[in-house]
Amino acid sequence: MEENKKFLIFGLGNAENKYAGTRHNIGFEVVSALAEELGVSFKSGRYAYVAEGKFKGRKLVLIMPTTYMNLSGKAVRYWMEQEKVEPGQILVIADDIDLPPGTLRLKGKGSGGTHNGLNNIIEILGHQDYPRLRFGIGKNYVQGYQIDYVLGKFDSTEWKELIEPSIKKAIGVVKTFATVGLQRAMEQCNTKGSAQ
């Protein structure tokens, strides 16, 4: 298999059960849903839970770091070295409070903003040139309560109407990224009202 047919898809979150289903763990939710769709399951690996699937001749290595969000870079670097891939062959999925709930934004590089996971990856890789899919969780909280908000859960209406459809759309974006590349995936993802 050609090396560029392999892609690492990192969903960021915190691995402890108490964080399951929280806004900060939306990266985990996306890769879990993708694993389910591909019919693969996660196993414990170094610094992460890992599942390997195939889609249209591409190998997708789905990774949920178990390092805690703030140390996500440790898992990213380890698995990039382990799987011998370049930064352009990884996609990091993370929550974003600066985007409305369910809004998706795909970028090929850039700063991590206020996101500790993205910033730790930049710090450990030594550059910010890696693709990332930001998944909006909104910022519907009183000033000073950001941590409670991101570690809280979506309400059932928000989940059903905004988050669930966007998880499906995010899976479509991952598949486009792996098969036809970042540019096409960005067009699909970042256009207002674009369908999956």
N, C-alpha and C positions, 0 to 999 in steps of 0.2 A: 504493500500500500504506500502510495506517495505520502510523504510527510505532510504536505499541505492539505491532505484530505482528513486530517485529524484536528479536532477543535475541543478546547477545554471550556466548559460552560460553568462558571462559578456563580452560585447563588449565595449571597451573603446573609448572615443571620447569627443568632446565638443558639448553640446546640442543646442547652438544657431544656427539659420538658416545660418548665415554667414560662419559657419564651415562645412556645409553640403557638402559632396563629396570631402573633402580635404584628403590629405594623412594621416594626424594624426587621421582621423575619420574612418579608415578602419575597426576597430572593430565594429563600428555601422553598416557599410555596410554588414559585414558578418552576424550579428544577424538579421538584417532586411531581408536579403535574406532568411535566415533560417525560419524566421517567415512567410514569404510569402509562402515558400514551405510547411510549416505545416498548412497553412491556418488560422493563428491566427494574431490578431492585438494588438498593444501596447496601454496600458492605462497609465495615469500618476499615479505614486505611490510615496512613500517617497524617495527622493534623486534619482529617476530613472523613466524611462519608462519601463514598465514590460509587458511581454506577456507570456502566459502559453500554452505549446503544449504537445502533446504526440507522442512518437516514439517507436514502438516495446515494449510497456509496460512500458516505462520509461517516467517520467514526466520531461519535460525540461522547466525550468523557464528562459526565455530570458530577459536579463537586460541591459539597456543602461543608465549608470549613468548620472545624470543631474547636478553633483556637480562641473563640470569642471575637466579636466584631472588630474590636480595636487592634487585633493582631492578625487580621485576615491576610496581610501580605506574606506572612510566614508560610501559610498553606499555598498561596498562589505561586510563590517562588519555588517551593519544593516540588509541586506538581508540574510546573513548566519544565523544570530540570529533569524530572523523572520521565516525562512524556516527550522530552526534546522538542518543544514547540517554541515558536517566536511570539512576541507580544501580539502580532496581528491575528494569531490563531486562538486567542482567548477572548471570552466575552464575560464581563463581570456584571451581574444583575444586583442592583441595590435599591433600597427605598430612598425617596427624596421628598423632604417636607416642603420644598419650594415649588413643587408641582401639584396641581389639584388631584384629588384621589382618582386613581385609574389612568391618569395621563402618562404616556410613555415617551421617553426621549432617548434616542440612540446617538452616541458620539464616538468618534474614533480616538479622541484624546482630550485632555483638559484637566483642570484642577479638580480636587475632590470636594471643593466647597466646604461645607460644615460636616461632611460625612467622614467619621473617624475611620471606617473600614476602607473607603477609597483612598483616604490620605495615607493610611498605613501601607497600602499597596504601592503608592507612589514613592513613599520613603524607602521601602525595601527594594523595589526594582530600580530606584535611582532615576526614574523618568515618569512622565505622565502619558506616554504614548501607548495606551492600550484601550481597546474598545470597551465601552460600558453602556449598559441599558439602565436608565434611571426610571424607576416606577413611582409615580406620584402617590403620596399618602396624605397630602394636604397638611395644613398647619392650624387645625381648628382647636387651638388650646389657649388658655390664658397665659400671659407672659410669666415665665418662671416655671412653667409646668411641662416643658418640652419632653423631658425624660419620661414622665408619667404617660404622656401622649404616645410617644413612639413605642413604648413598651406595653401600651394598652392594645386592646383588640378592636377590629372594625365592628360596627354594629351590623346586625343582620341585613338591614335594607341596603346599607352602603356596600356590604360584601356582595350581595346578590346583583345589585344594579350596576355597580361601578367596578368592583375588584375582580370578580369572577370573569366577566367578559374580557377584562384587560389581561388577565393571566392567559386566556386563550390567545389573545392577540400577541402577547409577548412570546408565546411558544412559536407562533407563526414567524415572528421577527427572528428568533434564534435559527429556525430552519432556513429562512432566506439568507441570513448571514453565513451559515455554513455551506450553502449550495451555490449561491450566486454573488456573495460578497457583501462587504460593509456598505458600499455606496447604495446598492439596490435596497438593502435592508433599511438604511437611513431614510430613503425615499418612502418606503412602505410605512415606516414607523412614525416619521416626524410630520407627515402631511395631515393636516386637520381633517378629521372625519374619514380617514382612510379605513377601508375595510380590511379584514385579515386577508 
